[in-house]
Amino acid sequence: MRAPTSRRSVAIDRRPVLKLVRMRLVFLAVLIATLAVRALAQSAPPIVVASENMLIYPREQFVMPDVHVGDCSAPITFTITNVGDKPLHLRGEAPVVVSGDDPTLYSVVREPPNTLAPGASATFRMVFAPTDLGQKSVLVTIITNDRDGQSYSFYVIGNGVGSPRSEL
């Protein structure tokens, strides 16, 4: 018969190990966030566009107020800001290009200047003149000297509504 053996329980303090694991996870999270910010900074144009105090992000939509068929909207002002550290050159005689499904219904009535200094802003204005009922959309592209020939594009959507009532 065997003599009973006593088992000693040894308490292992796992707090230092857990602390080390947490520190490594925090380090990895910070590293990933830093790399993501750098990647976004390199791919995003140094330009910001806004209208009516709302930022318009690349490839997002700006919805214009409804306009009666046969009428023309009031000009909508868009503000371009150079958030980069170098001058931003807008290319071409008409650096704001309207394309897409319904480009003839939208007009740029005032172009921005060709150069924006770092931190400077400029505006351009557009109008919408629907010829029939329904939603009409275009892609607005601002052509710049940005890295890799990138440009800044966003969608503008307008809605042609019923004809205005004739006054009695």
C-alpha positions in Angstrom: 0.0 0.0 0.0 1.2 3.4 -0.8 1.6 6.1 1.7 -0.7 9.0 1.2 1.0 11.8 -0.6 0.2 15.3 0.2 -0.5 17.6 -2.7 0.7 21.0 -2.3 -1.2 23.6 -4.2 1.0 26.2 -5.6 -0.6 29.5 -6.3 0.5 31.0 -9.5 0.1 34.7 -9.8 -1.1 35.3 -13.3 -1.5 39.1 -13.0 2.0 39.9 -14.5 1.3 37.6 -17.5 -2.1 39.1 -18.0 -0.7 42.6 -17.7 1.9 41.8 -20.4 -0.7 40.4 -22.7 -2.9 43.5 -22.3 0.1 45.7 -23.0 0.9 43.8 -26.2 -2.8 44.1 -27.3 -2.8 47.8 -26.6 0.4 48.2 -28.6 -1.0 46.2 -31.5 -4.2 48.3 -31.5 -2.2 51.5 -31.5 0.0 50.2 -34.3 -3.0 49.2 -36.4 -4.7 52.5 -35.8 -1.6 54.4 -36.8 -1.1 52.4 -40.0 -4.8 52.9 -40.9 -4.5 56.7 -40.4 -1.4 56.8 -42.5 -3.0 54.8 -45.3 -6.1 57.1 -45.3 -3.9 60.2 -45.3 -2.0 58.9 -48.3 -5.1 57.9 -50.2 -7.4 60.7 -49.3 -7.1 63.9 -51.3 -6.0 67.1 -49.4 -9.4 68.7 -50.3 -12.6 69.1 -48.4 -15.9 70.0 -50.0 -18.9 71.4 -48.1 -22.3 73.0 -48.8 -24.7 74.6 -46.4 -22.3 73.8 -43.5 -22.3 70.1 -44.3 -19.3 68.1 -45.4 -19.6 66.2 -48.6 -17.4 63.1 -48.5 -16.0 61.6 -51.7 -18.5 59.4 -53.5 -21.4 60.5 -51.2 -24.6 62.3 -52.1 -25.7 65.9 -51.8 -29.4 66.3 -52.2 -30.6 69.6 -53.7 -34.0 71.1 -52.8 -36.9 70.1 -55.0 -37.4 72.2 -58.2 -40.6 72.6 -60.3 -40.3 71.2 -63.8 -39.4 74.1 -66.2 -37.9 76.2 -63.4 -34.3 76.7 -62.3 -33.1 76.3 -58.7 -31.4 79.0 -56.8 -27.6 78.6 -57.0 -26.2 76.2 -54.5 -22.8 77.2 -53.2 -20.1 74.5 -52.7 -16.9 75.4 -50.7 -13.6 73.7 -51.5 -10.9 73.9 -48.9 -7.3 72.9 -49.4 -6.4 71.0 -46.2 -3.0 69.9 -47.6 0.4 71.6 -47.0 1.0 72.5 -50.7 -0.9 74.6 -53.2 -3.8 72.8 -54.7 -4.1 73.4 -58.5 -7.5 72.8 -60.1 -6.9 71.7 -63.6 -8.6 72.8 -66.8 -10.6 75.7 -67.9 -13.6 74.1 -66.1 -12.1 72.2 -63.1 -15.6 71.2 -62.0 -17.0 68.5 -64.3 -20.6 67.4 -64.3 -21.2 63.9 -65.8 -23.5 60.9 -65.3 -27.2 60.3 -66.1 -28.5 63.9 -66.3 -25.6 66.3 -66.9 -27.6 68.7 -69.1 -30.0 69.5 -66.2 -27.2 70.8 -64.0 -24.9 73.8 -64.7 -21.9 75.2 -62.9 -22.6 78.9 -62.9 -19.4 80.0 -61.2 -16.2 78.1 -61.3 -13.6 78.1 -58.5 -10.2 79.7 -59.0 -7.4 77.6 -60.5 -5.1 77.6 -57.4 -5.8 77.3 -53.6 -3.0 78.0 -51.2 -2.7 75.6 -48.2 -5.6 76.3 -45.8 -7.4 78.5 -48.4 -11.0 78.0 -49.5 -12.9 78.9 -52.7 -16.5 78.4 -53.9 -18.3 77.2 -57.0 -22.0 77.4 -57.6 -24.4 75.0 -59.4 -28.1 75.2 -60.5 -30.6 72.5 -61.3 -33.2 72.9 -64.0 -35.4 69.7 -64.4 -37.3 69.2 -67.7 -39.4 66.4 -66.4 -40.6 64.8 -63.1 -38.5 62.6 -60.9 -35.1 62.2 -59.4 -32.1 63.4 -61.5 -28.5 62.7 -60.5 -25.0 63.6 -61.7 -21.5 63.0 -60.6 -19.6 66.2 -59.8 -15.8 65.8 -60.2 -13.2 68.4 -59.1 -10.1 67.8 -61.1 -6.9 68.6 -59.2 -3.1 68.1 -59.2 -3.6 65.8 -56.3 -1.3 62.8 -55.7 -1.6 60.1 -58.4 -3.9 62.3 -60.4 -6.7 61.8 -58.0 -9.8 64.0 -58.2 -12.6 64.6 -55.8 -16.0 63.3 -56.8 -19.5 63.3 -55.2 -23.0 62.8 -56.4 -25.7 65.6 -56.6 -29.3 64.5 -56.7 -32.2 66.8 -57.5 -35.9 66.1 -57.8 -38.2 67.6 -60.5 -41.6 68.1 -59.1 -45.0 69.1 -60.5 -45.4 72.4 -62.4 -46.0 75.5 -60.3 -49.7 76.5 -60.0 -50.7 79.4 -62.2 -51.7 82.5 -60.2 -55.4 83.3 -60.2 
